């Protein structure tokens, strides 16, 4: 596993996503290998968004801009946007899907994440022959698959999917900020930052808040969020 050096010596080097999983599957005869990941699983507001990305065999020989593909959480927003454009231009197929807060509250975040991932896989323009999924497995999808712990840091296709999911969700939260101003969604994207928690205590939840998540539930029940 190759590591990327960081400019700050106090920061541990992070792994560069590799093609090891994809190359092994291509060698076994699989052509369409989809990486699958989500964004927004830990947020207090907004949907969980999943993406599925199928990259063509041989892409590793001509990466160009894609050499910077990493787990989306490790990238600056402007780099994610650039990589998002490049992934869409060069992938064999890309699909995204979202599950909204009210469904998350009804079925739970794990089931909602799986539902979004399954919908993204089913939305691909081609039928994938193998899935590489960040952490989870998708029981409702019949094709072979592998859940990889920390897959978004280790596997190129999953890292690419993490970028697509993150950029898509961030754009959704920017639009939600226009509808429900005051919570700072344009900055926190629904995560439980101090700004968001203070606004939640002051304004109460809006329609896209996840009412089963503890900080939101505490406000609804009449108390300050746990972090306050």
N, C-alpha and C positions, 0 to 999 in steps of 0.2 A: 504494500500500500504506500503510495507516494505521499509525502507531506509537503504542504506549502509553508514556506517560511513567512513569518509575520514581522513587520518593522519594529514592533514592540517586543523586546526580549522577555518581558514578563508575561506575554501571551503565548500559550502553547500553540505550536504549529497545528494547522487543521489539515485533515486529509483532502486530497484532490480526488473527486469522484472518478472512478475508473470504468473501463469497458470490460472488465473481467467477466462479469455475469453475462453480458450481451454476447461477447465473443464465444463463451462456452456454449450458449444456446444456439448461436449461428452454426457452430461446428457440429451440433447435433441435428441440424436440418431445419431449425425454426427460422422463418423469414421475418415475421411481424412480431416483435417483442415490444410490449408497452410498459413504460414506466408510469407508476400511478402514485400521486401524493395529494395532500390536502393543505389548506391554509385556513386559519381561524378557529381551530379546534378549541383553543383555550380562551377565546374572547368572551366578554360579557354581553356583547351586542353584535347583531348582524349574522349573516349566514355562515355556515361552513362550506367552503368551496373546494372541489376536487378537480384535478386535471389528469388526463391520460395522454401520453406522448409516445408515438412510435417513430424512432429515428431509423433512417435507412442503413443497411449494412455498409460498411466502408466509411461511414461518416468520421470515424476516428482518424482517418488518413488526411482529412482536409478540414480541420476544425475552424481555423481562423478565429473569429470573434468568440466562437463557442469554447475556446480554451479556457475562458473565464467562468464557465458554468460551475456553480457551487450550490450548496444548500442556500435557498433564497434568503434565509435569515442572516447569512453572512455577507450579503451584498448591499451596497448602497442603492437607494431607489432608482437613480438614473442608470446604474449598471443593469439592474433588473429589467428596466424598460428596454434598453438596447438588446439585451439577451432575449427578451420576450419576442421582439420583432424578428430576430435572427432564427429563433426556434420555429416560429410560425412559418418562416420562409423556407426552411430546410427540412422540416420534419415530413415524414410520409403521411402522418395524420395526427391531428390534435383535437381534443374535445374537452369541454369543461362542463361542470354541473354544480348546482348549489342547492342546499337544503336550508330553509329559513328557520328563524329562531323559534317560531311557534311549533314547528315539527321537532326541533331539538328538545324543546320542553316536554313534548309528548312521548317521544321514544328514547330519549337519552342521547348524549353526544357520541358515544361509540357507534350505536346503530345508525345515527344520522350521518356520521362520517362514512361508514360503509355504504349507506344508501347513495351518498353523493359520488363516491368512487365507482360504484356499480353503474350509475347513470352516465358518468363520464366514459367508462369503458364501452358501454353500449352506444354511446354517441359517436364513436370513432367511425370514420369513413370506410375503414377496412376491418375485417374481423381479426383481432389479435390472436396469435397462436400461443403466446405465453405472457404472463403478467409478472412484473417485478414491482412489488408493492411496499411502500414504506410502512414497516412494522406489522400491519394488519394482513389478514387474508380475507378473501371475498367469497363466502360460501355459495352465493347465488350465481356466481360466474362459473361456467363449466370447464373452461380451458385451464390447462396447467398453470400454476402460479407459485411464487415464492415470496413470503413476507420477510423483509430484511430489516433488522433492528438498525436504526440510524442509517437507513437506506438513502436518505437525502444527502448525506455526507459521503457515502461510499460508492454509490451507483450513479453513473452518468444519466441514464434515462429517468431515474427517479428525481435526481436533482433538477433536470430540465422540467419535469412535471411540477416540482415545487415552485419554480419560477413562474410558470404559467398560472398556477393556482393563486399565488401571492399577488401578482400584478392584477389579475382579474378581480380578486377580492378587494384589493386596495382601491381600485376604481369604483367598485360598488359602494364602498364606504365613503368615498368622496361625494358621491351623489346623495347618499343618505345624510351627509352633513348639511346639505342644502335644505333638506326636508325637515330635519330635526336638529337645528343649530343649538349650540350651548354645551354640548357634550365633548366637543373637540374631536369628533370622528375623523376629521380631515388630518389630524395629527396622530391620534392614538389608534385609529382603525378598529376601535371597539375593545381593545385590550384594557386591562384594569390598571391604568396608570393613575397616579395621584390626582391629576387633573380630571380624569374621567370619574373617579370615585367621589371627588368633591362635588362635581356636577350632578352625579347620581343622588347624593344626599340632599342637594339643594333643589333639584328639579323633579326628582322621582324618575321612574323608568319611562321610556318612550316605547312605542309599539315594537321596535326591533330588539329590545333587551330580552335576554334569556332569563326568564323569571325563576327557573329552577337553580340557577347558579347562585352560590351563597351570598355574594355581596348584593346582588339584586333582590334576592329573596328577603334578606334582612331589612332592606329599605321598605319593601312592600309590607312586611310584618310590623313596621313602625319603629325600627331601630336604625342606628347608623350601620354602614357596612362594616364588616369585621376589621378592615384595615384602619378604621377610624375609631 
